[in-house]
């Protein structure tokens, strides 16, 4: 696995998650992956631009209002 290959990293994390279930049923996997991936991405971009929400929104391809809502949602 190339450490810069995002799909491979996600697959490895999912393999680990499923291996830790020990017989329990998995639920809400899509929501878990989307929320964690989105919050990590938002925090990373915000940190890169010194918390400049306008610039972060531009880089992320979303409007600033949407970004503000997501910052509140994920408590960033």
PyMOL commands that set and color helices and strands:
alter all, ss='L'
color gray80, all
select helices_A, chain A and resi 6-19+29-48+53-60+64-74
alter helices_A, ss='H'
color red, helices_A
deselect
rebuild
show_as cartoon
